[in-house]
Amino acid sequence: MTSADLKYFGKHFLVEPSGTELSGEEIKLLEQLQPAAIMFRKRNFLEDVGYDEWLEAYRRLVSQIRSVLKHDHLMIAIDHEGGRVIRPPLPITRFPYAARFGNEVAAVAEAMAVELKSLGVNVNFAPVADIHSNPDNPVINERAFACNATEAARASVIFAKTLMKNEISPCAKHFPGHGDTKKDSHYTTPVLDLSLDQLRERELVPFQALIDAGVDLVMTAHIVFPQIDPENQATMSMRILNGILREEMKFKGVIIADALGMAATILKLSQRETVSRAINAGLDLFCLAGDTVSIEDGVKMAKLMVEALVQGEISRETLDKSQARIDDYLRRLPQHNVERLDDKVFERHHKLADKLSSLSPWSAFNLSLPGFE
């Protein structure tokens, strides 16, 4: 196996640095793997220091990564929904969860895009297209825009379109819907006993609206839907990813797994068969995010993929189609520089966040909102 073999598979991986600068070992692993995507978390920003200090340290980290990878087109992603799902330090605005955006969905999305763009980010793992249909849901809840499919679709599309207008690529998550679960896939494997017809009537509505609006990145849910595929979570289900998302819903873009560091994933990183199953199901990008996975796991998985190709468990045709989708997506991603924002920008954004934080969840959304066709 040569380094060229690993680099061929590297574009199937999103990885996270472990800190505020790359270690020598991480540099070696990144040089080997050459992943197509980087994701940043709280651990990648200096804490308890001023804006200029943490921004400069972060700028050096981004520069270091780009120097090692040498990609003209690189996905730089972050989870930035609002509420607890905000990674950079202040003065990056602390917007509340989506349930409190009310009629300011577009304003919030634009403010987020301005701030993310200043961090060199070009992909936001948002909007959450799940519906708050189960009050006992421990993980989605106020992360959802609305309690019904129509409003969730409308707000999600406004949010996504505003990000795209401001040169940030949105990601629809968590397909085919995490809003009705009673368990958190960070800690266990949720099972959602819904039929395909039930999904079509509710869960799939916001995702279809986002696909029709031009969103070209969809994140899977680590959930089992026994009436549709009793053997596999959505992340590894050919019936769900290829059959429903690609064939029925006509999604042509890139499918990315939710974080593989979550306890719910049955994707055993050391087992070739499960890695092959995910690729054959239609998954394009493995998201190696979380405290239990690392860049080294990406190298190990790439080696498994080399073996799977040699053994005929993955076809060259399947890989070529997947890589064509990834390449097309990367070519269209804008590349942003890390730049300091004026304090007045943050003042405006913080004022908006304070206003929205005082609202009750799901109380101010108006179906006459503009921006949804």
C-alpha positions in Angstrom: 0.0 0.0 0.0 1.4 3.4 -1.0 0.7 6.9 0.3 -1.0 7.5 -3.1 -3.5 4.8 -2.2 -4.4 6.6 1.0 -4.7 10.0 -0.6 -7.1 8.6 -3.2 -9.5 7.8 -0.3 -8.7 10.8 1.8 -11.3 13.0 0.2 -13.9 10.7 1.9 -13.0 12.0 5.3 -13.7 15.0 7.5 -11.3 15.2 10.5 -10.8 17.5 13.5 -7.5 18.8 14.9 -7.0 18.0 18.6 -6.1 21.5 19.8 -5.1 25.0 18.9 -2.1 23.9 16.8 -1.2 20.7 14.9 1.0 18.3 16.6 3.9 16.7 14.8 2.0 13.4 14.6 -1.1 15.1 13.3 1.0 16.7 10.5 2.3 13.3 9.5 -1.2 11.8 9.5 -2.7 14.7 7.5 0.1 14.4 4.9 -0.7 10.7 4.6 -4.5 11.0 4.4 -5.0 14.4 2.7 -8.6 14.7 3.8 -11.0 17.0 1.9 -12.6 18.5 5.0 -11.7 20.0 8.4 -14.0 20.6 11.2 -13.4 22.9 14.1 -14.7 22.6 17.7 -14.3 24.5 20.9 -11.0 22.9 21.6 -9.5 24.5 18.5 -9.9 28.1 20.0 -7.9 29.6 22.8 -10.1 30.3 25.8 -10.0 33.1 28.4 -8.1 35.5 26.1 -9.2 38.5 24.0 -10.7 38.4 20.5 -7.4 39.5 18.8 -5.4 36.9 20.6 -7.6 33.9 20.0 -8.3 35.0 16.4 -4.5 35.2 15.6 -3.9 31.8 17.1 -6.8 30.3 15.1 -5.5 32.1 12.0 -2.2 30.3 12.4 -3.9 26.9 12.8 -5.9 27.4 9.6 -2.8 28.5 7.8 -0.9 25.5 9.1 -3.7 23.1 7.9 -3.8 24.6 4.5 0.0 24.4 4.2 0.0 20.7 5.1 -3.0 19.8 2.9 -2.2 22.0 -0.1 -5.8 21.7 -1.4 -7.1 24.6 -3.6 -10.6 23.6 -2.5 -11.0 22.6 1.2 -14.1 22.2 3.3 -13.8 24.1 6.5 -16.8 23.2 8.6 -18.3 24.0 12.0 -21.5 23.2 14.0 -23.1 26.6 14.4 -26.8 26.4 15.1 -27.2 28.6 18.2 -27.8 27.7 21.8 -25.2 25.3 23.1 -24.1 24.5 19.6 -21.7 27.4 19.1 -18.0 26.6 19.2 -15.9 29.8 18.9 -15.4 32.1 21.9 -16.9 35.6 22.3 -17.3 38.0 20.7 -18.8 35.5 18.2 -22.5 36.0 18.9 -24.4 33.7 21.2 -27.7 33.3 19.3 -30.3 31.2 21.0 -31.6 27.9 19.5 -33.5 28.0 16.3 -36.9 27.6 18.1 -36.4 31.3 19.2 -35.5 32.8 15.9 -39.1 33.7 15.3 -39.5 36.0 12.3 -35.8 36.9 12.3 -34.6 33.6 10.6 -33.0 35.4 7.7 -31.4 38.1 10.0 -29.8 35.4 12.2 -28.6 33.4 9.2 -27.0 36.5 7.7 -25.3 37.4 11.0 -24.0 33.9 11.4 -22.7 33.8 7.9 -20.8 37.1 8.3 -19.2 35.8 11.5 -18.4 32.3 10.1 -17.0 33.8 6.9 -14.6 35.9 9.0 -13.3 32.6 10.5 -12.5 31.2 7.1 -15.5 28.7 7.5 -17.4 27.8 4.3 -19.7 25.1 5.6 -22.1 25.3 8.5 -23.7 22.0 9.7 -27.1 23.7 9.9 -30.0 24.0 9.5 -31.6 21.4 11.7 -34.4 20.1 9.5 -35.8 17.9 12.2 -39.3 18.7 13.6 -40.0 19.1 17.3 -42.8 16.6 17.2 -41.9 14.7 20.4 -41.8 16.8 23.6 -39.7 14.0 25.2 -36.9 14.3 22.7 -33.7 14.8 24.7 -31.4 15.9 21.8 -33.4 18.0 19.2 -36.1 19.9 21.1 -35.3 23.7 20.7 -32.7 23.0 18.0 -35.7 22.5 15.7 -37.3 25.5 14.0 -40.8 24.4 14.4 -43.3 21.7 15.7 -44.8 20.9 12.3 -43.5 20.0 8.8 -44.7 23.1 7.0 -43.2 25.6 9.4 -40.0 23.6 9.8 -39.6 23.5 6.0 -40.3 27.2 5.6 -37.8 28.3 8.2 -35.1 25.8 7.2 -35.3 27.0 3.6 -35.1 30.7 4.6 -32.1 29.9 6.8 -30.3 27.8 4.1 -30.9 30.3 1.3 -29.6 33.1 3.4 -26.4 31.2 4.2 -25.9 30.4 0.5 -26.5 34.0 -0.5 -23.7 34.9 2.0 -21.2 32.3 0.7 -21.7 29.7 3.4 -22.8 26.2 2.4 -25.6 24.9 4.6 -26.1 21.2 5.5 -29.6 19.7 6.1 -29.6 17.4 9.1 -30.4 14.8 10.5 -31.8 12.7 7.6 -34.4 11.2 7.5 -35.4 12.9 10.8 -34.4 12.9 14.4 -37.3 14.9 15.9 -39.5 12.1 17.1 -37.0 10.1 19.0 -37.0 9.6 22.7 -33.3 8.8 22.9 -30.1 10.8 22.2 -27.9 9.2 19.5 -24.9 10.7 21.2 -25.3 8.0 23.9 -27.3 5.2 22.4 -29.0 4.0 19.2 -32.5 5.5 18.8 -35.2 3.4 17.1 -38.0 5.2 15.3 -40.9 2.9 14.3 -42.3 4.9 11.5 -43.4 3.7 8.1 -42.1 5.3 4.9 -45.5 6.8 4.3 -45.4 8.4 7.8 -41.9 9.8 7.0 -43.2 11.2 3.7 -46.0 13.0 5.4 -43.9 14.7 8.1 -40.1 14.0 8.5 -39.1 14.2 4.9 -41.0 17.4 4.1 -38.3 19.9 5.3 -35.6 17.8 3.7 -37.4 17.8 0.3 -37.9 21.5 0.6 -34.2 22.1 1.3 -33.2 19.8 -1.6 -35.5 21.7 -3.9 -34.0 25.0 -2.7 -30.5 23.8 -3.8 -28.9 22.5 -0.6 -26.2 20.1 -1.7 -25.0 18.6 1.6 -27.1 16.3 3.8 -26.1 14.8 7.1 -27.4 11.4 8.2 -28.9 10.3 11.5 -27.6 7.4 13.5 -31.1 6.0 13.9 -32.7 2.6 13.0 -36.1 2.7 11.2 -37.2 -1.0 11.5 -40.1 -0.7 9.2 -37.8 0.5 6.4 -34.4 -1.2 7.2 -34.3 -3.3 10.4 -30.7 -4.2 9.8 -29.0 -0.8 9.5 -29.0 2.7 10.9 -29.8 5.4 8.3 -26.0 6.1 8.1 -25.4 2.7 6.5 -28.8 2.0 4.9 -28.9 1.6 1.1 -32.7 1.7 1.3 -32.7 5.0 3.1 -29.7 6.8 1.5 -29.8 5.5 -2.0 -33.4 4.4 -2.3 -35.2 7.3 -0.5 -32.7 10.2 -0.5 -31.1 9.8 -3.9 -33.7 8.0 -6.0 -37.1 9.1 -4.6 -36.1 12.6 -3.4 -33.7 13.2 -6.3 -30.8 14.4 -4.1 -27.6 14.7 -6.2 -25.3 16.2 -3.7 -23.0 14.9 -1.0 -24.1 12.8 1.9 -22.1 13.1 5.1 -22.4 10.9 8.3 -23.2 12.5 11.6 -20.3 12.4 13.9 -18.8 8.9 14.1 -17.6 9.6 17.7 -21.2 9.3 18.9 -22.1 6.2 20.8 -25.1 5.4 18.6 -23.0 4.7 15.5 -22.7 1.0 14.8 -20.0 1.8 12.3 -17.1 -0.2 13.8 -14.0 1.7 12.5 -11.9 -1.4 12.7 -14.2 -3.5 10.6 -13.8 -3.4 6.8 -17.3 -4.8 6.2 -19.1 -1.9 7.9 -17.0 0.7 6.2 -17.8 -0.9 2.8 -21.5 -1.1 3.7 -21.6 2.7 4.4 -19.9 3.6 1.1 -22.1 1.1 -0.8 -25.2 2.6 0.8 -24.4 6.0 -0.7 -22.4 7.7 2.1 -19.8 10.1 0.7 -18.1 11.6 3.7 -17.1 10.0 7.0 -17.3 12.7 9.8 -14.6 11.8 12.2 -15.7 14.2 14.9 -15.8 13.6 18.6 -13.5 12.9 21.5 -13.3 9.2 20.8 -12.1 9.4 17.2 -9.1 11.1 15.6 -7.2 11.7 12.4 -5.5 8.4 12.9 -8.8 6.7 12.7 -9.2 8.2 9.2 -5.9 6.7 8.1 -7.0 3.3 9.5 -10.3 3.5 7.7 -8.6 4.6 4.4 -6.5 1.5 4.7 -9.7 -0.6 5.1 -11.1 1.0 2.0 -8.1 0.1 0.0 -8.5 -3.5 1.1 -12.2 -3.4 0.4 -11.6 -2.2 -3.1 -9.0 -5.0 -3.7 -11.3 -7.6 -2.4 -14.2 -6.4 -4.5 -16.3 -5.3 -1.6 -16.5 -1.7 -3.0 -16.6 -1.2 -6.7 -14.5 1.4 -8.5 -17.7 2.6 -10.1 -19.3 3.4 -6.7 -16.1 5.2 -5.6 -15.8 7.2 -8.8 -19.4 8.4 -8.5 -19.0 9.3 -4.9 -15.7 11.1 -5.6 -17.3 13.0 -8.5 -19.9 14.3 -6.1 -17.3 15.4 -3.6 -15.1 17.0 -6.2 -18.0 18.9 -7.7 -19.1 20.1 -4.3 -15.5 21.2 -3.3 -15.0 23.1 -6.5 -18.0 25.2 -5.8 -17.2 26.0 -2.2 -15.9 29.6 -1.7 -12.6 29.9 0.2 -12.5 32.6 2.8 -9.7 34.3 4.7 -9.6 34.7 8.5 -10.3 38.3 9.1 -11.1 40.5 12.1 -14.6 42.0 12.3 -15.4 45.5 13.5 -16.7 45.7 17.0 -19.8 47.4 15.7 -20.8 44.3 13.7 -20.8 42.3 16.9 -22.8 45.0 18.7 -25.6 44.7 16.1 -25.6 40.9 16.2 -25.5 40.8 20.0 -28.5 43.1 20.2 -30.4 40.8 17.9 -29.4 37.8 20.0 -30.5 39.4 23.2 -33.9 40.2 21.7 -34.5 36.7 20.5 -33.3 35.1 23.7 -36.2 36.7 25.5 -38.8 35.0 23.2 -40.6 31.8 24.1 -39.7 28.9 21.9 -41.8 28.4 18.7 -44.0 31.4 19.7 -43.2 34.1 17.1 -42.9 32.2 13.8 -45.2 33.7 11.1 -46.2 31.6 8.1 -46.3 34.8 5.9 -42.5 35.1 6.2 -41.0 36.1 2.9 -38.3 34.0 1.2 -40.0 30.7 0.8 -41.2 29.6 -2.6 
